[in-house]
Amino acid sequence: MTPLEFIKALRAEERLRESSKHVKERAAFIRDVLPYLGPAFLVSVGYMDPGNWGTDLEAGSRFGYHLLWVLFISNLMAILLQTMAARLGIVTGHTLAETCRLEFSRPVNVVLYIISEMAMMATDIAEFLGAAIGFNILLGIPMMFAAVLAAFAVIIILALYRFGYRIVEYVIIALVATIGLSYVVELFLAQPQLSSFLPSIFVPRLPAESVYVAIGMLGATVMPHNLFLHSGVIQTRKSIMVNGVPIHESKKRLMRLATIDSFFALNSAWLVNSAILIMSAAVFFKEGIPITSIHEAHRTLTPLLGGLSSTVFAIALLSSGLSSSTTGTIAGQIVLDGFLNIKMNLWVRRIITILPALIVIYLGWDEIKVLVFSQVALSLALPFAVIPLIMFTHSKRLMGTHRSPLVIHWLAIASAALILFLNALLISEALGKL
């Protein structure tokens, strides 16, 4: 071996050692992070619930790919506000609702609770409606029977809480994965061209008559119950068992892990919503078929893409409805306990809150009107969750050295102002249609 060949061999061996070291470091990082992933995935379900499906399907079928940028901007705002909710829970040890109870007077908390509860009940109707439609499509049973079946399915998932919160997280993550895989299949069948939709993700464009659809997409972005939910479920990560040993992480590391969790989970939700819009644009917009209901989307898919596509669509819808209805129930308990210090079994709450949805289904109300109503309810309730969150996370008294930096604080204020402005337009439009 020549000296030159010897030097090259040494360098190759050194590169191999460095590569092996990096692989081991990445594997160790993933192994350390995995136990802390989960809370944001519970939250992400709310960003791909049946209410979002309605706006994404309409946006894609009417305006093609042009409104994809709205989903991108929405996702950035969601990540910002959800990580702030997680930060509040980690630092104070209280949920957003509990912090309101500690900081505000009793009358104010009662009002905040009523507003939050009404918004969640309206949202839950839409989420539960999605699960019922999924069973109705897959099994061919009447909507009322489908609704009862959906209720039992959600109660069974909630009953798993007796075996630990991780079991419920695994079920929800499995349902989210089902939604994601279903839309991989849908996109494969629709075969959209990457060059057709990629620019629309980053280039803002508002075609004629699309402004209110865009407002609807943004208006349902940050849901108040998700902020309460995230500040609550993040508490499960303050002390976890690893190989049978309790691990207590520092607040700083927990906040970093919560940010990683939120980044992956909420970007997954963004990809699903984008996939729904892209599929709708590639199939319905291309054929000149505007879609205004979930049932209509399912019926139209069969002749355009075949039976497999419509079946996969129904499976994804069912997964979306069941998962969002489950997390909505958990959020409801967090709100009830936080504002009023009242505890209730999750399955009891599920039975009580299911009654409005059963009434809506029994009366046969138009699903799109129900979805619009749920969005308006969310819009009305949103400031009563976002504004306290921004106040609390920037309070030095509550957060100490962990309060939101000025950049984050002002970005949150700007996001809240934009959401509230667009929500006001959405409410104005909804009232104009009454």
C-alpha positions in Angstrom: 0.0 0.0 0.0 1.4 3.4 -1.0 1.5 6.3 1.5 -1.3 8.0 -0.5 -3.5 4.9 -0.4 -2.8 4.5 3.4 -3.8 8.2 4.0 -7.0 7.6 2.0 -7.8 4.5 4.0 -7.3 6.3 7.3 -9.6 9.1 6.1 -12.3 6.6 5.0 -12.1 4.9 8.4 -12.4 8.2 10.2 -15.5 9.2 8.1 -17.0 5.8 8.9 -16.5 6.3 12.6 -18.0 9.8 12.4 -21.0 8.5 10.5 -21.5 5.7 13.0 -21.2 8.2 15.8 -23.9 10.4 14.2 -26.2 7.5 13.7 -25.9 6.4 17.3 -26.5 10.0 18.5 -29.6 10.3 16.3 -30.9 6.9 17.5 -30.3 7.9 21.2 -32.1 11.2 20.6 -35.1 9.5 19.0 -35.2 6.9 21.9 -35.1 9.8 24.5 -37.8 11.8 22.7 -40.3 9.1 21.9 -41.8 8.8 25.5 -42.6 12.5 25.4 -44.5 12.4 22.0 -48.2 12.2 22.1 -50.0 15.2 23.7 -49.8 17.3 20.5 -51.1 14.3 18.5 -54.2 14.4 20.6 -54.5 18.1 19.8 -53.8 17.7 16.1 -57.0 15.6 15.7 -59.0 18.9 16.1 -57.2 20.3 13.1 -58.4 17.5 10.8 -61.9 17.0 12.1 -65.0 16.8 9.9 -65.5 20.5 10.1 -62.1 21.0 8.4 -63.0 18.4 5.8 -66.0 20.5 4.8 -64.0 23.7 4.1 -61.1 21.8 2.5 -63.4 19.9 0.1 -65.2 23.1 -0.9 -62.0 25.0 -1.3 -60.4 22.4 -3.6 -63.5 21.7 -5.7 -64.3 25.4 -6.3 -60.9 27.1 -6.5 -58.4 24.3 -7.3 -55.1 24.5 -5.6 -55.2 28.3 -5.1 -56.0 28.3 -1.4 -53.3 25.8 -0.3 -51.3 28.8 1.1 -54.2 29.5 3.6 -53.6 26.0 5.2 -49.9 26.7 5.4 -50.3 30.1 7.2 -53.0 28.5 9.4 -50.6 25.8 10.4 -47.9 28.2 11.4 -50.3 30.1 13.7 -51.5 26.8 15.2 -48.0 25.7 16.0 -47.3 29.1 17.7 -50.4 29.1 19.9 -50.4 25.4 20.8 -46.8 25.6 21.9 -47.7 28.6 24.1 -50.5 26.5 25.6 -48.1 23.7 26.3 -45.6 26.2 27.8 -48.3 27.5 30.2 -49.1 24.0 31.4 -45.5 23.0 31.9 -44.4 26.1 33.8 -47.4 26.8 36.0 -48.5 23.2 36.5 -52.1 24.3 35.7 -54.3 24.1 32.6 -55.4 27.2 30.8 -58.8 26.9 32.5 -57.3 26.4 35.9 -55.2 29.5 35.5 -58.3 31.5 34.5 -60.0 30.3 37.7 -57.0 31.3 39.8 -56.5 34.7 38.1 -60.1 35.8 37.4 -63.2 36.3 39.6 -65.8 33.7 40.0 -68.4 35.5 37.8 -65.8 35.9 35.0 -64.9 32.2 35.2 -68.6 31.1 35.0 -69.1 33.3 31.9 -65.9 31.9 30.4 -67.0 28.3 31.2 -70.4 28.8 29.6 -68.9 30.3 26.4 -66.3 27.5 26.2 -68.9 24.7 26.9 -71.3 26.0 24.2 -68.5 26.2 21.6 -67.4 22.6 22.4 -70.9 21.3 22.2 -71.4 22.9 18.8 -68.1 21.6 17.6 -68.8 18.1 19.0 -72.0 18.0 16.9 -69.9 18.4 13.8 -67.3 15.9 14.9 -69.8 13.3 16.0 -71.7 13.9 12.7 -68.6 12.9 10.8 -68.2 9.6 12.7 -71.9 8.8 12.1 -71.6 9.6 8.4 -68.6 7.3 8.3 -70.5 4.4 9.8 -73.5 5.2 7.6 -71.4 5.0 4.4 -69.4 2.0 5.3 -72.2 -0.2 6.8 -75.1 1.2 4.9 -77.1 1.7 8.1 -79.5 4.6 8.9 -77.9 7.7 10.4 -79.5 7.2 13.8 -78.2 3.7 14.1 -74.8 5.0 12.9 -74.9 7.7 15.5 -75.6 5.3 18.3 -72.8 3.0 17.1 -70.4 6.0 16.9 -71.4 6.9 20.5 -70.5 3.4 21.7 -67.2 3.4 19.9 -66.2 6.7 21.5 -67.2 5.5 25.0 -65.1 2.3 24.5 -62.1 4.4 23.5 -62.6 6.6 26.6 -63.0 3.6 28.8 -59.4 2.7 28.0 -58.3 5.6 30.2 -58.6 3.2 33.2 -55.5 1.4 31.7 -53.5 4.6 31.5 -53.4 7.7 29.3 -50.8 6.2 26.9 -53.3 3.6 25.7 -55.7 6.3 24.6 -52.9 8.2 23.0 -51.9 5.1 21.0 -55.5 4.6 19.8 -55.7 8.3 18.7 -52.3 8.1 17.0 -53.5 5.0 15.2 -56.6 6.8 14.0 -54.5 9.7 12.9 -52.2 7.3 11.0 -55.3 5.8 9.4 -56.4 9.2 8.1 -52.9 9.9 6.8 -52.6 6.5 5.1 -56.0 6.8 3.6 -55.1 10.1 1.9 -51.9 8.6 0.6 -54.1 6.1 -1.2 -56.5 8.9 -2.3 -53.6 11.0 -3.8 -52.2 7.9 -5.5 -55.6 7.3 -7.2 -56.1 11.0 -8.0 -52.5 11.4 -9.3 -52.1 15.2 -9.0 -49.0 16.8 -10.6 -46.5 18.1 -8.0 -45.8 21.1 -10.2 -49.5 22.0 -10.3 -49.9 22.5 -6.6 -46.5 23.1 -5.0 -46.3 26.9 -5.9 -49.8 27.5 -4.4 -48.5 26.4 -0.9 -46.3 29.5 -0.7 -47.8 32.0 -3.1 -50.9 33.8 -1.7 -53.7 34.1 -4.2 -57.4 34.9 -3.8 -59.5 34.0 -6.8 -62.8 35.8 -7.3 -65.4 34.9 -4.7 -62.9 32.8 -2.7 -62.3 35.2 0.2 -65.1 33.8 2.4 -64.0 30.2 1.8 -60.5 31.3 2.9 -61.9 33.0 6.0 -63.7 29.8 6.8 -60.5 27.8 6.5 -58.6 30.3 8.8 -61.6 30.7 11.1 -61.6 27.1 12.1 -57.8 26.9 12.5 -57.2 27.6 16.2 -60.0 26.0 18.2 -60.4 27.2 21.8 -60.9 23.7 23.2 -57.5 22.6 21.7 -55.7 25.3 23.7 -57.4 24.0 26.9 -56.7 20.4 25.9 -52.9 20.9 25.2 -52.3 22.8 28.5 -53.9 19.8 30.2 -52.5 16.7 28.5 -49.0 18.1 28.6 -49.1 17.5 32.3 -48.8 13.8 31.7 -45.2 14.4 30.6 -43.9 16.1 33.7 -43.1 12.7 35.2 -43.0 9.6 33.1 -41.8 6.0 33.6 -38.8 4.9 31.5 -37.8 1.2 32.1 -39.8 1.3 35.3 -38.0 4.3 36.7 -39.8 7.7 37.1 -38.1 10.5 35.2 -38.6 14.1 36.1 -37.5 16.5 33.4 -36.6 20.2 33.8 -39.1 22.7 32.6 -36.7 24.0 29.9 -36.2 20.5 28.4 -40.0 19.7 28.6 -40.8 22.9 26.7 -38.3 21.9 24.0 -39.8 18.4 23.8 -43.3 19.8 23.6 -42.2 22.0 20.7 -40.8 19.0 18.9 -44.1 17.1 19.6 -46.2 20.0 18.3 -44.0 20.4 15.2 -44.4 16.8 14.1 -48.1 16.5 15.1 -49.4 19.7 13.7 -47.4 19.4 10.5 -49.0 16.0 10.1 -52.4 17.6 10.4 -51.4 20.2 7.9 -50.3 17.5 5.4 -53.7 15.7 5.9 -55.7 18.9 5.3 -53.5 19.8 2.3 -54.1 16.2 0.9 -57.9 16.6 1.3 -57.8 19.9 -0.6 -55.4 18.6 -3.3 -57.5 15.5 -3.8 -60.6 17.7 -4.1 -58.9 20.0 -6.6 -57.4 17.1 -8.7 -60.7 15.2 -8.9 -63.7 17.6 -8.5 -62.3 20.9 -9.7 -60.8 19.2 -12.7 -64.2 17.8 -13.6 -66.0 21.1 -12.8 -68.0 19.6 -9.9 -68.3 22.0 -6.9 -68.7 20.0 -3.6 -70.8 21.4 -0.8 -71.2 18.4 1.5 -69.3 15.3 2.7 -72.0 12.9 1.5 -71.8 14.5 -2.0 -68.0 14.1 -2.0 -68.3 10.4 -1.2 -71.0 9.8 -3.9 -69.0 11.6 -6.5 -65.8 9.8 -5.9 -67.1 6.4 -6.9 -67.8 7.2 -10.6 -64.6 9.3 -10.9 -62.0 7.2 -9.1 -63.8 3.9 -8.3 -65.2 2.1 -5.3 -61.8 1.9 -3.5 -61.5 5.6 -3.3 -64.9 6.2 -1.8 -64.4 3.4 0.7 -61.0 4.8 1.8 -62.6 8.2 2.0 -65.3 6.8 4.4 -62.7 5.0 6.6 -60.7 8.3 6.9 -63.8 10.2 7.8 -64.8 7.7 10.4 -61.3 7.8 12.0 -61.5 11.6 11.9 -64.9 11.7 13.6 -64.1 9.1 16.3 -60.7 10.6 17.2 -61.9 14.3 17.3 -65.0 13.3 19.3 -62.9 11.5 21.8 -60.4 14.3 22.3 -63.3 16.8 22.4 -64.7 14.9 25.4 -61.3 15.0 27.2 -61.1 18.7 26.5 -64.5 19.2 27.9 -63.6 17.6 31.2 -60.4 19.7 31.4 -62.6 22.8 30.9 -65.2 21.8 33.5 -62.6 20.8 36.1 -60.5 23.9 35.4 -63.1 26.6 35.5 -65.5 25.2 38.1 -63.4 22.6 39.9 -66.0 19.9 39.1 -64.9 16.4 38.1 -67.0 14.1 36.0 -66.3 10.6 34.5 -65.4 10.9 30.8 -68.0 8.3 29.7 -70.7 10.1 31.7 -69.8 13.4 30.0 -69.8 11.6 26.6 -73.3 10.3 27.2 -74.6 13.8 28.2 -72.9 15.8 25.4 -74.0 13.3 22.8 -77.7 14.3 23.1 -77.5 17.5 21.0 -75.8 15.6 18.2 -78.4 12.8 18.3 -81.2 15.5 18.1 -79.5 17.2 15.1 -79.2 13.8 13.3 -82.8 12.8 14.2 -84.1 16.1 12.8 -82.1 15.6 9.6 -80.5 19.1 9.6 -78.3 20.0 6.7 -74.7 18.9 7.5 -73.1 22.0 5.9 -75.3 24.3 7.9 -74.3 22.4 11.0 -70.6 22.7 10.1 -71.0 26.5 9.5 -72.8 26.8 12.8 -70.0 25.0 14.6 -67.4 27.4 13.0 -69.4 30.4 14.0 -69.6 29.1 17.6 -65.8 28.6 17.6 -65.3 32.1 16.3 -67.3 33.6 19.1 -65.5 31.6 21.7 -62.0 32.0 20.4 -61.0 35.4 21.9 -62.0 34.1 25.4 -59.3 31.5 25.2 -56.6 33.1 23.1 -56.4 36.5 24.9 -56.0 34.9 28.4 -53.4 32.6 26.9 -51.3 35.5 25.5 -51.7 37.4 28.8 -50.7 34.5 31.0 -47.7 33.3 29.0 -46.1 36.8 29.0 -46.7 37.3 32.7 -43.4 37.4 34.6 -45.3 36.7 37.9 -46.8 33.5 36.5 -44.0 32.3 34.1 -40.9 33.8 35.7 -37.9 33.3 33.4 -39.9 31.1 31.1 -42.4 33.7 29.9 -42.8 34.2 26.2 -40.1 36.2 24.5 -41.2 39.5 23.0 -40.9 38.1 19.5 -43.2 35.2 20.3 -45.5 37.5 22.3 -46.0 39.9 19.4 -46.3 37.2 16.8 -49.1 35.7 19.0 -50.8 39.1 19.2 -50.6 39.5 15.4 -51.9 36.0 14.9 -54.8 36.5 17.3 -55.7 39.8 15.7 -55.7 38.3 12.2 -57.8 35.3 13.3 -60.3 37.6 15.2 -60.6 39.9 12.2 -61.3 37.0 9.8 -63.6 35.4 12.3 -65.6 38.7 12.6 -66.0 38.6 8.8 -67.1 35.0 8.9 -69.7 35.7 11.6 -70.9 38.7 9.6 -71.4 36.5 6.6 -73.2 33.8 8.6 -75.5 36.4 10.1 -76.2 37.8 6.7 -77.4 34.4 5.5 -79.9 34.0 8.3 
